[in-house]
Amino acid sequence: MSTISIRRQAEKPSDPSILGDKIQLPFSGKTAKSRFMKGAMTEYQSSWDQKDLSKRGIPSEGLIRVYEEWGRGGFGIVLSGNTIVDEINLEGPGNPIMNKRVADQPERAKAFQRLAAGAKAEGSLFLTQLSHGGRQVAEGLNPNPVSASDVKLDDRMGHSFGKPTPLSKEGIQEVVQNFAFAAKYAYDNGSDGVQLHAAHGYLLAQFLAQTTNKRTDEYGGSLENRARIIYEIIQEIRKQVPDPSFILGIKINSVEFQTGGFTPEECREVCAHLEKLGVDVIELSGGTYEELAFSHKRESTIKREAFFLEFSEIIRKGIKKSTIWTTGGFRTAKGMIDAIQSGSTDGIGLGRPVTQEFDLPKKLISGEAVAATKTLLDENNFMITNVASGTQMQQIGNKIQPFDQANEEDHEHFNQTMQAWMKNMGEKGKEGIVEAGYPKLEGQPLKSF
């Protein structure tokens, strides 16, 4: 396997040092050492047991190793992948889990402590992303999911989904308590803060969007009502973690690209209220399982590199203090600098490029690199690029150098291995067997970044 990747051609910025600017977070008082955020990606490297729920969601040695590498990468903020607030409503098998029913396990706490310590080793802030799958929990994991309403998700990305049961008011309060408990658990085990995942069609996004929220009580109808569960979670977190230096963040859709979906104007209104509640970090993304935003590049977006900048400009007009971080599509230093200098965003979120190069921020800030490395993969195919990044994270976890997405031999080997893996997963799924992880690729021994 090759270990040398080809870098994208890009204009060299006159002064890349702006990318290394510190960002003062207004409410917690904490400081991000650079403008880079490691975006959340799902790693599937925590413990998994299909039958024993208590054995699920403990970060593995491999996952800790992955965050140690990102901890040396030059990020201002390192964000965890999907960390689920109960043992059932997973984004996928192998998610980390923080829940009161498994909180008394010393090995779980120790693993989360080590993961946070690795991410923070060189001064990065570490935020735990908290999530609940809602109706997007695959049927093989939970055939009886819950959601804001009973709107079923059609089969997507190789998965089928059960028809959800609308949460009762008591059920909503249980969700609120689960998020707050997970935030306290994260605080107790080394996290500088948490980020609520209210994007990409997961439970909190299901409440926000009229397409999935048909409720007629105080959690449905008006935008204030649809956002109520998020506001209540934040208020409950503040009760359970009164430390004012604990960072509150949110990942929220700037746009959903479907009739009746969450709009930039609605996002602006919600974010303005979140600012009043003391949310430091607002990360803008977009799309759902039904309408993946990454396939909706407008001409203006293509010219400006990042997917969501045109929407972030609308949203930040209502924001005076909270910091805005935009994730999705950034590949060149010039594109990142232009976005910052235009006032569209304060920080830059990087995901898939930093599973190839875990220290890309350092290289961009120093001028050693002017862009991310190339890839032979179709960057508009979210499923394939997601599996590729997951495979690279898994390789790092196994002390293997990540395969080179720009190398034809590596690319072909990955494609063949992925096809065999998908076939095997499908066959096991028919037998009712659910496994965690990504395609297993061999390679050269890991050289720390």
Order of alpha helices (4+ residues) and beta strands (2+ residues): beta-beta-beta-alpha-beta-beta-alpha-beta-beta-beta-alpha-beta-alpha-alpha-alpha-beta-alpha-beta-alpha-alpha-beta-alpha-beta-alpha-alpha-alpha-alpha
